Structures are given as structure tokens and as C-alpha cells.
Amino acid sequence: MFPPYRAMMLIDCSHCRTQLQLPPGASSIRCAVCRAVTYVADSRSSPMIPSAPSFQPPPGPGPPPIYPPPPSWSTPSPPQRPGGRKKAVICGITYRNTRHELKGCINDAKCMKYLLINRFGFQESNIIMLTEEERDPYKIPIKHNIMMAMYWLVKGCQPGDSLVFHYSGHGSQQRDYRGEEADGYDETLCPLDFQKNGMIVDNDINEALVRPLPSGVRLHAIIDACHSGTMLDLPYLCRMNRSGVYAWEDHRPRNGAWKGTSGGEAISFSGCDDDQTSADTTALSGITSTGAMTYCFIQAIERGQGATYGTILSSMRSTIRGSGDSLSSGPVTSLITMLLTGGSMPGTLRQEPQLTSNEMFDVYSKPFSL
């Protein structure tokens, strides 16, 4: 079901002049590009445009509505291992030839695909790639296609299935009108067409990817974007200090809304906290790059620090803080080396990778596997 038809107003960001859609009744809006807040003195003076219906599942637990996959998308192969299949959606957006352009996101997507196939046994036919390089129009990372890919990922999942959602691109925030967020802002992903069709809000991601998960199904999300700490709206966040000591924070919505699964398991690694931004690594040649968070995640696996969720998170945070270590020589990072033509971390970055989950657990004893 689609939400009620509502009118939206167009205003220009007070800082960068990006055209924004002001929700009905709102007196201010945060820009997805420069994060400046624009206040509207009299919203009646703004031009009106109709809002497009969003791909939002109905409220309440249970699976989202069934949308048939595009004809060019393959049906997932039979299980590669006893008990379940491995499926993945990988999204990398560079916003090419716009003032929002990023450099490393398609490289992130390629490296993540290589990692899943060569380290974790995923079949290429069970991976949907969404990048601007794709010739299939259904695989261009616009809002509609990303949402369709999310539904494809969870559709028909069975106990034993392992699902992965990786996103590298712009992330942002917008005002929370449901009263769920402690800081007053929802986290958002910015599809390629976000200026025309809007952003993908954490509520929609939770309803598409998290709620439908039945018992025995495991989802891992890897989000390399700004403001991504709680991008899946999962109930618990693992707050870790520089010594590796951690405690779980309760991030369940203040209004009592349900953000858990239907019995399955959902865990997310993200590039930074909700109030932080994420960076690219910098290629020594100045030619290309990759996302710092994706780089650190792959490095943790390649350096043998991927045994548990705690060792991965600790390794990622250590590398982000500017350990200065060079690229290791594993096959995945050899691919990264080829892409970067010799890359390194740009010193200390002001971002802290985060771990969120639908349930609390001992991060140093729980084995990590995809």
C-alpha cells in the first residue's frame, strides 16, 4: 500500500542552493549535501510539487509486499552449503559528473563482491550489483531499484540463509517526524536520484530488510556512508572505547515502535556514528580511491582479525585512527592495490565504525561468518 498523497514544497538550501523537498508542515529542513539547516519563514510562498509514492511496506511485523523481480535478475541458485543459500546486494554510487561526486564507491562495490565470492563462497549469480557502470537499467542505483533489490534479498529466505547488504555512497539525516529518534533525526541513504525522488529513510530500510527476517536467517549490512551509525534502525548499538571495552546501548524507539526481526538475526557494521561523516582513502597516485570503512573491513578479514565481531570492530577502529599500516598482501587487498595503484590511509580520520544488532551478545566470543 502506498502512503496518502501529499503535497511537497520546493526550497533552495540556504548554504549550497541545492533544491530540497520540504515535508508538509515543516518549518526547517537539513540539506542532504552540505548538512546545513534551512528555515522557512512562510512556507506558503514556496512552489508546490506532488510527492511520489514511496516503496514502503505496510506497518507492523511481517514480510513486505511482494514485487516481482525485473526479468533480467536471476533466480537465486540452490544452496551452496547444507541448510541455506548466500545472497547479496552490493550498491556503489559515485554521483558521477555532479557536484556531489565521490571517488571510491564503485571500487568499494568491486572489492566487496570479490571478498564475498573468494573468501565466503558466494556465487556470482546470487549477487546483485547496483552501480552507474551497469548497463541493465534495473541495476542503476536509483531509489526504485535499490528498494527492489532489498525486497529481492529477503524474498523467500529460509532458515540457514545468509544475506548481505553493502552500500557505499552518500548518507545524510532528516528530521524525525515519528518521535522515534533520541537526537530528533532519521538517518538516510542517498540514491543516485535523491534530488528528484528523495532519500531512503532508516525506517524504510528497517521495514524492508529487518522485519521480514524469519528464524534461522542471518543478515549482515555493511554501510559505508556518512551518518550511518544506526542506518538500519536496529535496537542495540555496541559502544566501544579505544581500549576495546564495550557496552551495549539501548536504541529502541522512544515511541515503542517495533524495530526487530521476525525471529532472524540482523547485524550491521557502519562507517561512523550518526553525527559523523565518512571519508575516502587517498590513492598515492591521485587517480582513484576506496571508502575508508570498506577498506578497514576488508583489512580486518585479510589480516586474520575476522574471527569475532569484536575483533573486526576493534581492528577497523584501530585502522581508522591512523595506524599507518600499509596494504597487506592478501588476494582481496591485492585487488584493492590494483584499483588504487598503491593506496594508504590519509592519517587520522574523524570517524568511528559502529556495530548494531537486533540482539545483544558477547562480541568477543560470537564467531563472525557470512
DOVOVO-129521 format. One record per residue (C-alpha): z, y, x. Coordinates in steps of 0.02 Angstrom, whole numbers, plus 50000, padded with zeros to 5 digits. Example, Ala and Ser with C-alpha at 12.3 -4.5 7.8 and 13.67 -1.06 7.14 Angstrom:
503904977550615;503574994750684;
END
This chain:
500005000050000;499615017450059;500895031650052;500665045249921;499265057649954;499995073050036;499285089350098;499455093650281;499345110850363;498445115250524;499295126550650;499005130450834;500325126150964;501165142251020;501035136751203;499425126951234;498485131251071;498195112951027;497865111450840;499305102050756;499625094950583;501205102050505;502065090050383;502385096950208;503975107250201;504215107850389;504555124450473;504275118450652;503315105150749;503375098250927;501695097851017;501085080651073;500285088251227;501465101151302;503035096751201;503305115051152;504065117950980;503075129450866;503965138150722;503045143650565;503675159250480;502665157050321;501815140250302;500805146450154;499675155950272;499095140050361;497475131250310;497715115150213;496885098350250;497125081650163;498115068650259;497265052050293;498185036650230;499065027650372;499115009050405;500955007450359;501674990950295;502754991450139;504614994650164;505844980450179;505844964550282;504374952850281;502614952250352;501434967150345;499904966650231;498514955350294;496994964250362;495554952850413;495174954750599;493504962550647;492114949550661;491994952150849;493814947150878;494034928950918;495224917250829;496664913050948;496424896751042;497554881751010;499224881451102;499084880851291;500794872851301;501884862251188;502624872451047;501584888151041;500174899851088;500144915151201;499324930751131;499234948451198;498614965851154;498324977351302;497964995751273;497495008451407;496955026151362;496375039251487;495815052551359;494285054651469;493415071651475;494825080551383;496205091951444;497425077651409;496575065951535;497615052951627;497065043451781;497915026651789;497935019251615;496375008451620;496935001951789;498604997651708;497694987751573;496644978151700;498134973951809;499164968251660;497764957051600;497624949451774;499504946651779;499554937951610;498094926351650;498534922051830;500434922451827;500884917351650;499444906351592;498714917151452;496934912951401;495704927351407;495114923151231;496884926551168;496954944151242;496304959451150;495894973951269;495814991551197;495105004451319;493755017751320;492695006051429;492494993351289;490774992651207;491444984651049;491844999150929;493324989250862;494094989351036;494055008151066;495915013351064;495875024450911;497335023950789;496505012050665;496034999450800;497744999650883;498604996350717;497354982450678;497714974750848;499584974950812;499294965650648;498154953250738;499504949950866;500834944650741;499704937050609;500004918650586;501284917450726;502254901150732;503854895250818;503564893951005;502264907951011;502414921051147;501694938351107;501424953051224;501014971251181;500624982651328;500235001151308;499815013951442;499415031451383;500205047151314;501845046051219;502705060051127;504015064350995;504005071950822;505365077350703;506265063050614;506245066250427;507095049750381;508755053950460;508715038450572;508685045650749;510265052150832;509265065350927;508255070350774;506575064550844;505455049350820;504525042650970;502625041250956;501095033851039;499555044951054;497945035351014;496295042051075;496015051150910;497805057650890;497235075650867;496175070650717;497125056050640;498885058550704;500065048550813;500805031150788;502655033250749;504015021350808;504415016950627;502625010650604;502685000750767;504324992550715;503634987850544;502024980950617;502664971550770;504534968550750;504954965050567;503694950950540;504294940350688;504924923650619;506214912450702;505604904750864;504324918350904;504594929851053;503804947151076;503814957151238;503234975251234;502864984651396;502665003251359;502085014651500;502185031651415;503245047251403;504735047051283;504605028151270;506425022551284;506585016951103;504725016151058;504945000150957;506505006650867;507464991150920;509324991350879;510064989851054;509734998551221;510324992051389;511055006951483;511075002651669;511765013351811;511165014151991;512325000052042;511554988351914;513074988751800;512534989451618;513184991151441;512274989351275;512135004851167;512015003450978;510435012450919;510415006150741;509825019850622;511155031250552;510475028850375;510685009750382;508815005750388;508414988150449;507524987950619;507734969750668;506584954650656;506404940850527;507294928950645;506204930750801;506544939350966;505894956551017;506194964151189;505404979851261;505264986951437;504845005451436;504405018051570;505765030751538;507135036851422;506715045651258;506985062851336;505995059151495;504175058851548;503225045251642;502125047551795;500635040051883;500735033252058;499625042952177;498215035052274;498155039852457;496285042152441;496505053652293;495235043252195;496225034052063;497975028152018;499035017351905;500565020651797;502205020751892;503075009651763;501684996551757;501634996551947;503514993651959;503494979951827;502144970351919;503014973252085;504624965652017;503674949851968;502704948952132;504244951352241;505134936852159;506334947952062;505734942351892;506974928351863;508014937651733;507864953551629;509234961551732;508374958451899;506734965351832;507524981051762;508564983951918;507034981552029;505974993451925;507295006951928;507545005052116;505685006652150;505525021752034;506925030352128;505775030752278;506185015852385;504595019552482;504115001152496;502264997952518;501234986852405;501644968552430;500304955752466;500314945052308;498684942052213;499114953952073;499564968152189;498034963952292;497064968352136;498054984452122;497684988052305;495844985952268;495964997652120;496975010652214;496075008752381;497805009452458;499175016952349;501015021152359;502405028552254;502435047652260;504255048752312;505685050452188;505165051752005;506235058551865;506075043451751;507185028451720;506425012451649;507355005951496;507634989251410;507884987551222;508094972251113;508414966450935;509964957351000;511204960051142;511254947151283;511804944851464;510334952551557;510764943951722;510864926351651;509464926451522;507874919551605;506304930051590;504674921851538;503104926751446;
END
